[in-house]
Amino acid sequence: MKKLTIIVPVYNEINTLHVVLDKLISMKFYNNIEKEIIIIDDASTDGSKEKIKEYKNKYEFIKTIYKKKNKGKGDSQKLAKKIFSGDYVIIQDADLEYDPEDINSLLKIAIQEKKDFVIGYRKMRTNLKHPYFFFREMAVNFLTLTMNILYGTKIKDCACCYRLFSKDLWTSINGKSNKFEYDFSIICQAIKKTKKIGQCVVYYKSRSYDDGKKCTWDVGIHAFKRIILDRFIN
């Protein structure tokens, strides 16, 4: 029986964590694939850690890691790589910007079309008024164009956080950085190693900074740097 590992990095997400985990726990995955959920708490201070422990005590297929110091989302994924056992791996943020139901869309493409790497793409529209969201769409389009030119790909949204990897591909890549920059690094390294790439549209609802959004202006700068460096440095 095939297995899907779902990596859930968490940092102060007490308001949405239980919703995401309840969805993942209740979901049936494509082709009756089994699931393994790895939750990594990044030194949360809002009660997320205690909530994670409650889920860990109830479900055998949940693995947990508790960090003593906040080191970033990338670092959390690196730690999860040491204990995962799935045939496929996907990262699920705990903030509800992405709907877990879309995991099956990526998984179906990976299995049916025999893809090593499947990435979602979002419809980048929002009603939020913060200047960050106005410039975000332009930045994402620029980063995606840069990636496609340098790597010879046709990725539609290089900043989408829904990315599914085959086991062999996941273990062969070595993402750089420990924070959000890591997400771009693993995409760059994946598309350097395989041409078996799939894509599908995914639901996306951006939250506001008042709701706890953590991305800042400098993410785009670090992402651009990572795209350049990973193209020319192994």
N, C-alpha and C positions, 0 to 999 in steps of 0.2 A: 504494500500500500504506500503510495506517494504521500509526502508530507510537506506542508507549507509552514515555514517559519515567519512569524510576524513580529518584527522588532518595533517596540513602542518606547521611544525616548520620552522621558517625562521631566519637566521642570516647572513646578508650581502651576499645575493644571487641575486643581481640586474641583473646579466648577464643571469641567467637561470630561474628566478622566473616566468617571463611572459610566457615562453614556457611551464612550468609545469602547470600553472593555465589555460592557453588556452586549453591545452589537457584535463584537468579535466572537464572544463566547457563544452566542445564540446562532450565529451564522452557519449555514451549510455551504461548503465550498464546492466549486465545480469539479465534476468527475469523482465526487465523494472523497476528495483528498482530505487527509487528516491535518490537524493544525497543532502548532506549537507557538505559544506566545511568550516572548521574552520582553519583560518590562525593566527598563533601566531608569532608576531614579537618580537625577543629577543634583543631589543634595538639596531637595525641595525643603521649603520652610513653611508651607501653607497647609500641611496635613496630607499631601499627596502620598508621602511615604507610608503613612499609617493605612491609608486606603488601599495601597498596593498590597500590603501585608494581608489584609482581609481577603483579597482575591486569591493570593498565593495559597492561603490556608484552605480554600474551598475547591481549587481545581488543580489536578495533577499535571495538566498540560501547560501550566504557567510556570515559567522560570523567572527569577528576579535577580537583579543586581542593585545594590545600594551604594552609591558613591559618597564618600565623606566630604569631598570638595567638588564644587561646580566646575566642570572642565569642558562643557559644550556637547552639542548633539553629535558631532563627529566622533568624539571620544567614546560616547555611549555606544555607537554602532561598532566601533572597534572592539569594545568589551564583549558585545553580543556575539561577534564573530567567533569568539573563543569557545562558546558553549552551544551554538546552534546545531541542529541535526536534520534540518529539512532538505528536501530536494529542490525547493524553490524558496527564495527569500524576498520579503517585501518590507518596507519601512512604513509604519503608520503613525503619524503625528497624533498627539493626544488632545489637540485643540479644536477638533470638529470642523476645521476648514475643509477637510476632505471626508467624503462619505465612504465608510468601509464597504458598502455594497458594491462599489466599483472595483474592489479587489478581484471579484470573479471575472470581470471583463478582461483584466490584464492576465489573469491565470488561464482563462480560456484560450487566449491568443498564444500564450507560451506553450500550452499543451497541444492544441490543435495544429498550430502552424510551426511547431518545433523551434521556437525562438529562445535564444539565450538571454535576451534582455528586452523587456517591454516597458515603455515609458508612457505616461499619460500626457495629455495636453489640455489646458484649461481655456475657457472663454474668459478672457481677462477684462471683465467689466465689473464695476462696483459702484454703489451709491454713496460710499464713504467719502467725506469731504477733505480729509487730511491730504496735504500736498504730496505725501509719500506715494499715495495710490495713483495720483495723476501721472507722476513720473515713472512709476513702476512698470507700466505697460511698455513705454518706450524703452526702458532699460532692458526688460526681458527680450523684446524684439531684437535689440542691438546685440545682446549676449548670444542669443540663438543664432543670429546671422553670422556672428564671429565664429561660433563653434562649427557651423555647417561649412563655412569656407575653409577653415583650418583642418577639419577632420574629414571632409568629403562626405558628409552625411546630409540627411534631410529631416533632422529633428524639428518638431513643431514648437516645442516649449521646453527649453533646457532647464528652466527653473521649477518645473513641476515636481512636487515631492513624492508623487506616486511612481516608484520605480521597482520593477520586479526582476530578479536575477535567477538564473539557474544556479545550482549548487556549485558546479565547476567554475562558472564565471565569478561568482561571489568570492570564492576562496582564492582566486587567482589575482584579484585586484587589490591594490594597497593604497587606499585613499589617503591623501595628504591633508594636514591641518586637523584641528580638533573641534572646530565650531561649524557654522553654517557653510563655510567654504568647502568642507568635506563633501557635501552633497554634490557640488559641481565636479569635484575631483573624481568621484566614483563613476559619474556619467562619462567623463572624458576617458577614463581608463577602460571602461566597459566598451565604448565604441571603437577604441583602438584595438581591442582584442577580438571582437566578433562583428560580423556583418549580418548576423541573424537577429535583427532588431524589429520589434513590433511597436505599434503606437495605437492609442485609442483615446477618445475624449472622456474626461472625467468631470464629475460635479465639483464645483469649488465655490465656497462662500467665505470671502475674506472677513476676518474679524477686525475690530478697531483696536487702537492702542489702549483705550479704556477697558476693553475686554481682555487685555493681556497679550496682544501681539508683541513679539520680541524682535522682529527684523528691523534693522535700522538702515540709514542711508549708505553706510560703508559696506553693506553686504555686496552690492553691485560691483564695487571697486575690487574687493577681494575675489569675487567670482571671475571677473575679467582677468585678473592676475593668474588665477588658477587655471583657466582655460588655456592661456598662453604657455604657462610653465609645464603643464601636463602634456602639451602637444610635443614639446621639444626635449623634455627631461623625463626619463623613466623613473 
